[in-house]
Amino acid sequence: MSSPFNGFLARLRPRHYGRRPPLVLLNGLAEQAESWYRNREFWSRYFEVLAPNILAYEGDTLHHRIRTREPITVEYLVCELHTYLTRFVETPPYHLVASSLGGKVAVEFAVRYPDLVDRIVLLCPSGMGDEEKLPIMEGLGGRGADAMVKSVFYNPRKCADYDVLEYYQAKFDSRRWKLGFVKAVRGTLEHTVRDKLKDVAAPTLLVTGEEDKVCDPAVARDAAKELPSGLFLALPKCGHAPQIEKAWKVNRLVAHFLTSADPTTTPSWSTLFLTKPPRPRAK
């Protein structure tokens, strides 16, 4: 029987040759790929981490659609994700970790392309059937980054780094960024995936924050029951961004869920700490 410290040793001395299982990060409306800054380094110990910026508010692709009056929809984002993975990655099946709007994309992608998906983690996903509240939209009227931070975090002073505030303040000062953001909100806000949950074949962990002001935690709890192979966890004193607010636990819980043969929402501290990286793929 292997030592329980093998996982810890494997993390200190990971195998470098070979391809690790791919983990795809899908951010939400209020975030960009940069929002995974408290997670990517840790998950890179276990996976090949990919963060496709399929919703770049200042990007030429998005603004071409705006100029040609094509909507920014969940369907469009699913197609962009499929193009990225099938043309530029080509290492299925993929783990998906998705936040907020990214949850809609992950569910639709998993239902449409079940053979491409291994396991899914949904962090405060939107589209579960409730009416989404977006206090962040107040920022477009002059309150800027402060409105975004207050809407997302349970404790903004404790959870929001100064760099985050500075980053979003600069974005709210950009007319191009705001235009892309507004068009994305209008095109995706009403899209729901509640009726698709029953068709998600991949094992799925749904995590919500008990103090989420954007998506109703009670609705998320009920929605998780409709997943054929789903687990649910509510994090206390947490808002709409558990990957930032509760990074220590979320990092380890995600690694546990995606690597364990029998994952649980209540693994022991030692299990979380000693999770062993999966063996690199031979091809």
Residue pairs with C-beta under 8 A, 6 or more apart in sequence:
4 270
4 274
5 274
6 274
6 276
7 274
7 275
7 276
7 277
8 273
8 274
10 276
10 277
11 45
11 276
11 277
14 45
14 277
15 279
15 280
17 280
18 279
18 280
18 281
18 282
19 48
19 91
19 280
19 281
19 283
20 46
20 47
20 48
20 277
20 278
20 280
20 281
21 46
21 47
21 48
21 95
21 118
21 258
21 278
21 281
22 47
22 48
22 50
22 89
22 91
22 92
22 94
22 95
23 43
23 46
23 47
23 48
23 49
23 50
23 94
23 95
23 96
23 97
23 258
24 50
24 51
24 52
24 81
24 85
24 94
24 95
24 96
24 97
25 33
25 36
25 39
25 40
25 49
25 50
25 51
25 97
25 98
25 102
26 52
26 54
26 81
26 96
26 97
26 98
26 99
26 102
26 103
26 105
26 106
27 33
27 35
27 36
27 51
27 55
27 99
27 100
27 101
27 102
28 35
28 99
28 100
28 101
28 102
28 103
28 124
28 126
29 55
29 100
29 101
29 126
29 134
29 136
29 181
29 184
29 185
29 188
30 100
30 136
30 148
30 151
30 152
30 240
31 99
31 100
31 241
32 53
32 55
32 56
32 57
33 51
33 52
33 53
34 167
35 99
35 241
35 243
35 244
36 51
36 243
38 243
38 244
38 247
38 251
39 243
39 247
39 250
39 251
39 254
40 49
40 51
42 251
42 252
42 255
43 49
43 97
43 251
43 254
43 255
45 255
45 277
46 255
46 258
46 259
46 275
46 277
46 278
47 95
47 258
47 278
48 91
50 89
52 80
52 81
52 84
52 85
53 59
54 77
54 80
54 81
54 84
54 105
55 62
55 72
55 77
55 101
55 184
56 62
56 180
57 171
57 176
57 177
57 178
57 179
57 180
57 181
57 184
58 174
58 176
58 177
58 180
59 180
62 72
62 180
62 183
62 184
63 176
63 179
63 180
65 71
65 72
65 76
66 72
66 179
66 180
66 183
70 76
71 183
71 187
72 180
72 183
72 184
72 186
72 187
72 188
73 187
73 188
73 191
74 101
74 104
74 105
74 108
74 127
74 187
74 188
74 191
75 108
76 187
77 105
77 188
78 105
78 108
78 109
78 112
81 105
81 109
82 109
82 112
82 113
82 116
85 92
85 94
85 116
91 281
92 115
92 116
93 115
93 116
93 117
93 118
94 116
94 117
94 118
95 118
95 119
95 120
95 121
95 258
96 106
96 109
96 110
96 117
96 119
96 120
96 121
97 120
97 121
97 123
97 254
98 105
98 106
98 120
98 121
98 122
98 123
98 125
99 123
99 124
99 125
99 241
99 243
100 123
100 124
100 125
100 126
100 214
100 215
100 240
101 126
101 127
101 188
102 125
103 122
103 123
103 124
103 125
103 126
103 127
103 128
103 193
104 125
104 126
104 127
104 188
104 191
104 192
104 193
106 120
106 122
106 125
107 120
107 122
107 125
107 127
107 193
107 196
107 197
107 200
108 193
108 196
109 116
109 117
110 117
110 120
110 200
110 201
110 202
111 196
111 199
111 200
114 201
114 202
117 201
117 202
118 202
118 258
119 202
119 203
119 204
119 205
119 257
119 258
120 200
120 202
120 203
120 204
120 205
121 204
121 205
121 207
121 254
121 257
121 258
122 204
122 205
122 206
122 207
123 207
123 241
123 242
123 243
123 250
124 207
124 208
124 209
124 212
124 214
124 215
124 220
124 240
124 241
124 242
125 206
125 215
125 220
126 132
126 214
126 215
127 191
127 192
127 193
127 194
128 192
128 193
128 194
128 215
128 216
128 219
128 220
128 223
129 192
129 194
129 219
129 223
130 215
130 216
130 219
132 189
132 214
132 215
133 151
133 213
133 214
134 151
134 185
134 189
134 214
135 147
135 150
135 151
135 213
135 214
136 147
136 148
136 151
136 152
137 147
137 185
138 147
139 145
139 146
139 147
139 148
139 172
140 172
140 178
140 181
140 182
144 168
144 169
144 172
144 173
145 165
145 166
145 167
145 168
145 169
145 171
145 172
146 165
148 168
148 172
149 156
149 160
149 164
149 165
149 168
150 156
151 213
151 214
151 240
152 213
152 214
152 239
152 240
152 241
153 159
153 160
153 239
153 240
153 241
153 244
153 245
154 209
154 211
154 237
154 238
154 239
154 245
155 237
155 239
155 245
159 239
159 241
159 244
159 245
160 244
164 244
171 177
171 178
172 178
194 223
194 226
197 223
197 226
197 227
197 230
198 226
198 227
198 228
200 227
200 228
200 229
200 230
201 228
201 229
202 229
203 229
203 230
203 231
203 257
203 263
204 227
204 229
204 230
204 231
205 230
205 231
205 232
205 233
205 253
205 254
205 257
205 263
205 265
206 220
206 223
206 224
206 227
206 230
206 231
206 232
206 233
207 232
207 233
207 234
207 235
207 242
207 250
207 253
208 215
208 217
208 220
208 221
208 232
208 233
208 234
208 235
208 242
209 217
209 234
209 235
209 238
209 239
209 240
209 241
209 242
209 245
209 246
210 217
210 234
210 235
210 236
210 237
210 238
211 217
211 236
211 237
211 238
211 239
212 220
212 238
212 239
212 240
213 239
213 240
214 239
214 240
215 240
217 234
220 232
220 234
221 232
221 234
224 230
224 231
224 232
225 232
231 257
231 263
231 264
231 265
232 265
233 253
233 265
235 242
235 245
235 246
235 249
235 250
238 245
238 246
239 245
242 250
243 250
249 272
252 272
252 273
252 275
253 265
253 267
253 272
255 272
255 275
256 263
256 267
256 271
256 272
256 275
257 263
259 275
259 276
259 277
259 278
260 267
260 275
